[in-house]
Amino acid sequence: MIEIAGLVVAGVTALGTIVQAFYSARAKNRKLSRSSLRKAEARASAPLKIGAKRIAEVIDPELLDTLQGEIENRHRALIQAFRSESASEIEREKQVEAARQQICRFLNQVRKFNAGQLPTRRLKDLWVSNRCQR
């Protein structure tokens, strides 16, 4: 179960990386770079060990599996939106916002099952950077 928890944390972190890279590029009036997408893909596919045990301890294995599937689907849709030449900027923005919301949903689940707290610094940083709310 720790392996799945590590993949969930990696997937959420990868989504956060793309969301932040998108907003950073947009602020500079640039497009999201291909290297940012490749890095996020690599990050999502390698389970993170830091924090995985704590996540596995607080979230039910079935819920963790469900969250993992949702995060993988959102990650694929987000990557596809940036790789597609035919995707409009509005479509990309919608996918980024959906990814941000997915991150917040996951973090709220962790908080719900962990006495209202996020157990690691990485998750706390994701909460802040994605403007999550209770």
PyMOL commands that place a pseudoatom at each C-alpha (Angstrom):
pseudoatom trace, name=CA, resn=MET, resi=1, chain=A, elem=C, hetatm=0, pos=[0.000, 0.000, 0.000]
pseudoatom trace, name=CA, resn=ILE, resi=2, chain=A, elem=C, hetatm=0, pos=[2.939, 2.314, 0.609]
pseudoatom trace, name=CA, resn=GLU, resi=3, chain=A, elem=C, hetatm=0, pos=[3.855, 1.993, -3.090]
pseudoatom trace, name=CA, resn=ILE, resi=4, chain=A, elem=C, hetatm=0, pos=[0.395, 3.271, -4.133]
pseudoatom trace, name=CA, resn=ALA, resi=5, chain=A, elem=C, hetatm=0, pos=[0.603, 6.063, -1.585]
pseudoatom trace, name=CA, resn=GLY, resi=6, chain=A, elem=C, hetatm=0, pos=[3.974, 7.019, -3.075]
pseudoatom trace, name=CA, resn=LEU, resi=7, chain=A, elem=C, hetatm=0, pos=[2.472, 7.077, -6.558]
pseudoatom trace, name=CA, resn=VAL, resi=8, chain=A, elem=C, hetatm=0, pos=[-0.436, 9.219, -5.362]
pseudoatom trace, name=CA, resn=VAL, resi=9, chain=A, elem=C, hetatm=0, pos=[1.916, 11.738, -3.760]
pseudoatom trace, name=CA, resn=ALA, resi=10, chain=A, elem=C, hetatm=0, pos=[4.120, 11.695, -6.876]
pseudoatom trace, name=CA, resn=GLY, resi=11, chain=A, elem=C, hetatm=0, pos=[1.101, 12.199, -9.137]
pseudoatom trace, name=CA, resn=VAL, resi=12, chain=A, elem=C, hetatm=0, pos=[-0.250, 15.082, -7.097]
pseudoatom trace, name=CA, resn=THR, resi=13, chain=A, elem=C, hetatm=0, pos=[3.200, 16.649, -6.959]
pseudoatom trace, name=CA, resn=ALA, resi=14, chain=A, elem=C, hetatm=0, pos=[3.553, 16.290, -10.740]
pseudoatom trace, name=CA, resn=LEU, resi=15, chain=A, elem=C, hetatm=0, pos=[0.163, 17.937, -11.270]
pseudoatom trace, name=CA, resn=GLY, resi=16, chain=A, elem=C, hetatm=0, pos=[1.267, 20.744, -8.990]
pseudoatom trace, name=CA, resn=THR, resi=17, chain=A, elem=C, hetatm=0, pos=[4.479, 21.147, -10.972]
pseudoatom trace, name=CA, resn=ILE, resi=18, chain=A, elem=C, hetatm=0, pos=[2.577, 21.561, -14.235]
pseudoatom trace, name=CA, resn=VAL, resi=19, chain=A, elem=C, hetatm=0, pos=[0.009, 23.922, -12.706]
pseudoatom trace, name=CA, resn=GLN, resi=20, chain=A, elem=C, hetatm=0, pos=[2.739, 26.145, -11.263]
pseudoatom trace, name=CA, resn=ALA, resi=21, chain=A, elem=C, hetatm=0, pos=[4.815, 26.009, -14.465]
pseudoatom trace, name=CA, resn=PHE, resi=22, chain=A, elem=C, hetatm=0, pos=[1.744, 27.011, -16.485]
pseudoatom trace, name=CA, resn=TYR, resi=23, chain=A, elem=C, hetatm=0, pos=[1.012, 30.036, -14.311]
pseudoatom trace, name=CA, resn=SER, resi=24, chain=A, elem=C, hetatm=0, pos=[4.669, 31.032, -14.246]
pseudoatom trace, name=CA, resn=ALA, resi=25, chain=A, elem=C, hetatm=0, pos=[4.947, 30.803, -18.047]
pseudoatom trace, name=CA, resn=ARG, resi=26, chain=A, elem=C, hetatm=0, pos=[1.697, 32.715, -18.488]
pseudoatom trace, name=CA, resn=ALA, resi=27, chain=A, elem=C, hetatm=0, pos=[2.927, 35.498, -16.207]
pseudoatom trace, name=CA, resn=LYS, resi=28, chain=A, elem=C, hetatm=0, pos=[5.979, 35.812, -18.469]
pseudoatom trace, name=CA, resn=ASN, resi=29, chain=A, elem=C, hetatm=0, pos=[3.782, 35.670, -21.591]
pseudoatom trace, name=CA, resn=ARG, resi=30, chain=A, elem=C, hetatm=0, pos=[5.339, 32.364, -22.682]
pseudoatom trace, name=CA, resn=LYS, resi=31, chain=A, elem=C, hetatm=0, pos=[4.173, 28.851, -23.390]
pseudoatom trace, name=CA, resn=LEU, resi=32, chain=A, elem=C, hetatm=0, pos=[4.773, 25.901, -21.086]
pseudoatom trace, name=CA, resn=SER, resi=33, chain=A, elem=C, hetatm=0, pos=[8.002, 24.232, -22.136]
pseudoatom trace, name=CA, resn=ARG, resi=34, chain=A, elem=C, hetatm=0, pos=[8.241, 20.637, -23.350]
pseudoatom trace, name=CA, resn=SER, resi=35, chain=A, elem=C, hetatm=0, pos=[10.944, 19.992, -20.763]
pseudoatom trace, name=CA, resn=SER, resi=36, chain=A, elem=C, hetatm=0, pos=[8.521, 20.958, -17.968]
pseudoatom trace, name=CA, resn=LEU, resi=37, chain=A, elem=C, hetatm=0, pos=[6.052, 18.395, -19.295]
pseudoatom trace, name=CA, resn=ARG, resi=38, chain=A, elem=C, hetatm=0, pos=[8.726, 15.689, -19.528]
pseudoatom trace, name=CA, resn=LYS, resi=39, chain=A, elem=C, hetatm=0, pos=[9.889, 16.373, -15.975]
pseudoatom trace, name=CA, resn=ALA, resi=40, chain=A, elem=C, hetatm=0, pos=[6.330, 16.177, -14.664]
pseudoatom trace, name=CA, resn=GLU, resi=41, chain=A, elem=C, hetatm=0, pos=[5.747, 12.882, -16.479]
pseudoatom trace, name=CA, resn=ALA, resi=42, chain=A, elem=C, hetatm=0, pos=[8.915, 11.409, -15.013]
pseudoatom trace, name=CA, resn=ARG, resi=43, chain=A, elem=C, hetatm=0, pos=[7.971, 12.649, -11.564]
pseudoatom trace, name=CA, resn=ALA, resi=44, chain=A, elem=C, hetatm=0, pos=[4.493, 11.113, -11.771]
pseudoatom trace, name=CA, resn=SER, resi=45, chain=A, elem=C, hetatm=0, pos=[5.769, 7.685, -12.778]
pseudoatom trace, name=CA, resn=ALA, resi=46, chain=A, elem=C, hetatm=0, pos=[8.277, 7.230, -9.932]
pseudoatom trace, name=CA, resn=PRO, resi=47, chain=A, elem=C, hetatm=0, pos=[6.758, 6.686, -6.482]
pseudoatom trace, name=CA, resn=LEU, resi=48, chain=A, elem=C, hetatm=0, pos=[7.942, 9.099, -3.829]
pseudoatom trace, name=CA, resn=LYS, resi=49, chain=A, elem=C, hetatm=0, pos=[9.064, 7.546, -0.606]
pseudoatom trace, name=CA, resn=ILE, resi=50, chain=A, elem=C, hetatm=0, pos=[8.935, 10.664, 1.540]
pseudoatom trace, name=CA, resn=GLY, resi=51, chain=A, elem=C, hetatm=0, pos=[5.474, 10.972, 3.027]
pseudoatom trace, name=CA, resn=ALA, resi=52, chain=A, elem=C, hetatm=0, pos=[4.114, 7.769, 1.463]
pseudoatom trace, name=CA, resn=LYS, resi=53, chain=A, elem=C, hetatm=0, pos=[3.983, 5.873, 4.737]
pseudoatom trace, name=CA, resn=ARG, resi=54, chain=A, elem=C, hetatm=0, pos=[2.111, 8.683, 6.449]
pseudoatom trace, name=CA, resn=ILE, resi=55, chain=A, elem=C, hetatm=0, pos=[-0.439, 8.861, 3.615]
pseudoatom trace, name=CA, resn=ALA, resi=56, chain=A, elem=C, hetatm=0, pos=[-0.886, 5.074, 3.645]
pseudoatom trace, name=CA, resn=GLU, resi=57, chain=A, elem=C, hetatm=0, pos=[-1.546, 5.233, 7.385]
pseudoatom trace, name=CA, resn=VAL, resi=58, chain=A, elem=C, hetatm=0, pos=[-4.369, 7.775, 7.146]
pseudoatom trace, name=CA, resn=ILE, resi=59, chain=A, elem=C, hetatm=0, pos=[-6.207, 6.885, 3.928]
pseudoatom trace, name=CA, resn=ASP, resi=60, chain=A, elem=C, hetatm=0, pos=[-8.151, 3.692, 3.377]
pseudoatom trace, name=CA, resn=PRO, resi=61, chain=A, elem=C, hetatm=0, pos=[-6.535, 1.472, 0.697]
pseudoatom trace, name=CA, resn=GLU, resi=62, chain=A, elem=C, hetatm=0, pos=[-9.661, 1.470, -1.496]
pseudoatom trace, name=CA, resn=LEU, resi=63, chain=A, elem=C, hetatm=0, pos=[-9.941, 5.254, -1.361]
pseudoatom trace, name=CA, resn=LEU, resi=64, chain=A, elem=C, hetatm=0, pos=[-6.238, 5.515, -2.111]
pseudoatom trace, name=CA, resn=ASP, resi=65, chain=A, elem=C, hetatm=0, pos=[-6.717, 3.341, -5.217]
pseudoatom trace, name=CA, resn=THR, resi=66, chain=A, elem=C, hetatm=0, pos=[-9.625, 5.525, -6.335]
pseudoatom trace, name=CA, resn=LEU, resi=67, chain=A, elem=C, hetatm=0, pos=[-7.641, 8.712, -5.789]
pseudoatom trace, name=CA, resn=GLN, resi=68, chain=A, elem=C, hetatm=0, pos=[-4.682, 7.238, -7.678]
pseudoatom trace, name=CA, resn=GLY, resi=69, chain=A, elem=C, hetatm=0, pos=[-6.903, 6.505, -10.686]
pseudoatom trace, name=CA, resn=GLU, resi=70, chain=A, elem=C, hetatm=0, pos=[-8.399, 9.994, -10.650]
pseudoatom trace, name=CA, resn=ILE, resi=71, chain=A, elem=C, hetatm=0, pos=[-4.970, 11.599, -10.420]
pseudoatom trace, name=CA, resn=GLU, resi=72, chain=A, elem=C, hetatm=0, pos=[-3.596, 9.470, -13.276]
pseudoatom trace, name=CA, resn=ASN, resi=73, chain=A, elem=C, hetatm=0, pos=[-6.565, 10.382, -15.475]
pseudoatom trace, name=CA, resn=ARG, resi=74, chain=A, elem=C, hetatm=0, pos=[-6.200, 14.078, -14.696]
pseudoatom trace, name=CA, resn=HIS, resi=75, chain=A, elem=C, hetatm=0, pos=[-2.456, 13.925, -15.370]
pseudoatom trace, name=CA, resn=ARG, resi=76, chain=A, elem=C, hetatm=0, pos=[-2.993, 12.283, -18.785]
pseudoatom trace, name=CA, resn=ALA, resi=77, chain=A, elem=C, hetatm=0, pos=[-5.632, 14.850, -19.744]
pseudoatom trace, name=CA, resn=LEU, resi=78, chain=A, elem=C, hetatm=0, pos=[-3.403, 17.723, -18.697]
pseudoatom trace, name=CA, resn=ILE, resi=79, chain=A, elem=C, hetatm=0, pos=[-0.367, 16.446, -20.591]
pseudoatom trace, name=CA, resn=GLN, resi=80, chain=A, elem=C, hetatm=0, pos=[-2.519, 15.798, -23.667]
pseudoatom trace, name=CA, resn=ALA, resi=81, chain=A, elem=C, hetatm=0, pos=[-3.896, 19.340, -23.574]
pseudoatom trace, name=CA, resn=PHE, resi=82, chain=A, elem=C, hetatm=0, pos=[-0.366, 20.746, -23.731]
pseudoatom trace, name=CA, resn=ARG, resi=83, chain=A, elem=C, hetatm=0, pos=[0.901, 18.314, -26.336]
pseudoatom trace, name=CA, resn=SER, resi=84, chain=A, elem=C, hetatm=0, pos=[-2.052, 18.752, -28.672]
pseudoatom trace, name=CA, resn=GLU, resi=85, chain=A, elem=C, hetatm=0, pos=[-1.466, 21.323, -31.373]
pseudoatom trace, name=CA, resn=SER, resi=86, chain=A, elem=C, hetatm=0, pos=[-5.221, 21.741, -31.786]
pseudoatom trace, name=CA, resn=ALA, resi=87, chain=A, elem=C, hetatm=0, pos=[-5.959, 22.519, -28.108]
pseudoatom trace, name=CA, resn=SER, resi=88, chain=A, elem=C, hetatm=0, pos=[-6.836, 26.156, -27.535]
pseudoatom trace, name=CA, resn=GLU, resi=89, chain=A, elem=C, hetatm=0, pos=[-5.445, 28.225, -24.699]
pseudoatom trace, name=CA, resn=ILE, resi=90, chain=A, elem=C, hetatm=0, pos=[-8.897, 28.178, -23.095]
pseudoatom trace, name=CA, resn=GLU, resi=91, chain=A, elem=C, hetatm=0, pos=[-8.953, 24.365, -23.190]
pseudoatom trace, name=CA, resn=ARG, resi=92, chain=A, elem=C, hetatm=0, pos=[-5.511, 24.274, -21.593]
pseudoatom trace, name=CA, resn=GLU, resi=93, chain=A, elem=C, hetatm=0, pos=[-6.604, 26.699, -18.885]
pseudoatom trace, name=CA, resn=LYS, resi=94, chain=A, elem=C, hetatm=0, pos=[-9.626, 24.492, -18.154]
pseudoatom trace, name=CA, resn=GLN, resi=95, chain=A, elem=C, hetatm=0, pos=[-7.374, 21.443, -17.813]
pseudoatom trace, name=CA, resn=VAL, resi=96, chain=A, elem=C, hetatm=0, pos=[-4.994, 23.341, -15.520]
pseudoatom trace, name=CA, resn=GLU, resi=97, chain=A, elem=C, hetatm=0, pos=[-7.886, 24.453, -13.325]
pseudoatom trace, name=CA, resn=ALA, resi=98, chain=A, elem=C, hetatm=0, pos=[-9.271, 20.895, -13.227]
pseudoatom trace, name=CA, resn=ALA, resi=99, chain=A, elem=C, hetatm=0, pos=[-5.822, 19.670, -12.169]
pseudoatom trace, name=CA, resn=ARG, resi=100, chain=A, elem=C, hetatm=0, pos=[-5.634, 22.309, -9.443]
pseudoatom trace, name=CA, resn=GLN, resi=101, chain=A, elem=C, hetatm=0, pos=[-9.044, 21.229, -8.179]
pseudoatom trace, name=CA, resn=GLN, resi=102, chain=A, elem=C, hetatm=0, pos=[-7.950, 17.564, -8.238]
pseudoatom trace, name=CA, resn=ILE, resi=103, chain=A, elem=C, hetatm=0, pos=[-4.931, 18.446, -6.117]
pseudoatom trace, name=CA, resn=CYS, resi=104, chain=A, elem=C, hetatm=0, pos=[-7.150, 20.231, -3.599]
pseudoatom trace, name=CA, resn=ARG, resi=105, chain=A, elem=C, hetatm=0, pos=[-9.630, 17.322, -3.519]
pseudoatom trace, name=CA, resn=PHE, resi=106, chain=A, elem=C, hetatm=0, pos=[-6.809, 14.922, -2.686]
pseudoatom trace, name=CA, resn=LEU, resi=107, chain=A, elem=C, hetatm=0, pos=[-5.369, 17.223, -0.030]
pseudoatom trace, name=CA, resn=ASN, resi=108, chain=A, elem=C, hetatm=0, pos=[-8.803, 17.695, 1.536]
pseudoatom trace, name=CA, resn=GLN, resi=109, chain=A, elem=C, hetatm=0, pos=[-9.187, 13.895, 1.716]
pseudoatom trace, name=CA, resn=VAL, resi=110, chain=A, elem=C, hetatm=0, pos=[-5.854, 13.620, 3.493]
pseudoatom trace, name=CA, resn=ARG, resi=111, chain=A, elem=C, hetatm=0, pos=[-6.885, 16.344, 5.938]
pseudoatom trace, name=CA, resn=LYS, resi=112, chain=A, elem=C, hetatm=0, pos=[-10.254, 14.707, 6.494]
pseudoatom trace, name=CA, resn=PHE, resi=113, chain=A, elem=C, hetatm=0, pos=[-8.654, 11.430, 7.547]
pseudoatom trace, name=CA, resn=ASN, resi=114, chain=A, elem=C, hetatm=0, pos=[-5.766, 13.016, 9.446]
pseudoatom trace, name=CA, resn=ALA, resi=115, chain=A, elem=C, hetatm=0, pos=[-7.517, 15.178, 12.042]
pseudoatom trace, name=CA, resn=GLY, resi=116, chain=A, elem=C, hetatm=0, pos=[-7.598, 18.226, 9.747]
pseudoatom trace, name=CA, resn=GLN, resi=117, chain=A, elem=C, hetatm=0, pos=[-3.840, 18.259, 9.186]
pseudoatom trace, name=CA, resn=LEU, resi=118, chain=A, elem=C, hetatm=0, pos=[-1.547, 17.612, 6.236]
pseudoatom trace, name=CA, resn=PRO, resi=119, chain=A, elem=C, hetatm=0, pos=[1.209, 15.263, 7.402]
pseudoatom trace, name=CA, resn=THR, resi=120, chain=A, elem=C, hetatm=0, pos=[4.153, 16.459, 5.306]
pseudoatom trace, name=CA, resn=ARG, resi=121, chain=A, elem=C, hetatm=0, pos=[5.786, 19.722, 4.279]
pseudoatom trace, name=CA, resn=ARG, resi=122, chain=A, elem=C, hetatm=0, pos=[5.356, 18.824, 0.570]
pseudoatom trace, name=CA, resn=LEU, resi=123, chain=A, elem=C, hetatm=0, pos=[1.581, 18.477, 0.985]
pseudoatom trace, name=CA, resn=LYS, resi=124, chain=A, elem=C, hetatm=0, pos=[1.367, 21.694, 2.985]
pseudoatom trace, name=CA, resn=ASP, resi=125, chain=A, elem=C, hetatm=0, pos=[3.254, 23.516, 0.234]
pseudoatom trace, name=CA, resn=LEU, resi=126, chain=A, elem=C, hetatm=0, pos=[0.900, 22.086, -2.407]
pseudoatom trace, name=CA, resn=TRP, resi=127, chain=A, elem=C, hetatm=0, pos=[-2.063, 23.315, -0.347]
pseudoatom trace, name=CA, resn=VAL, resi=128, chain=A, elem=C, hetatm=0, pos=[-0.726, 26.855, -0.285]
pseudoatom trace, name=CA, resn=SER, resi=129, chain=A, elem=C, hetatm=0, pos=[0.518, 27.016, -3.881]
pseudoatom trace, name=CA, resn=ASN, resi=130, chain=A, elem=C, hetatm=0, pos=[-2.791, 25.727, -5.257]
pseudoatom trace, name=CA, resn=ARG, resi=131, chain=A, elem=C, hetatm=0, pos=[-4.915, 28.054, -3.139]
pseudoatom trace, name=CA, resn=CYS, resi=132, chain=A, elem=C, hetatm=0, pos=[-6.860, 25.172, -1.627]
pseudoatom trace, name=CA, resn=GLN, resi=133, chain=A, elem=C, hetatm=0, pos=[-9.663, 25.895, 0.805]
pseudoatom trace, name=CA, resn=ARG, resi=134, chain=A, elem=C, hetatm=0, pos=[-11.409, 23.829, 3.413]
for i in range(1, 134): cmd.bond("trace and resi %d" % i, "trace and resi %d" % (i + 1))
show_as sticks, trace
zoom trace
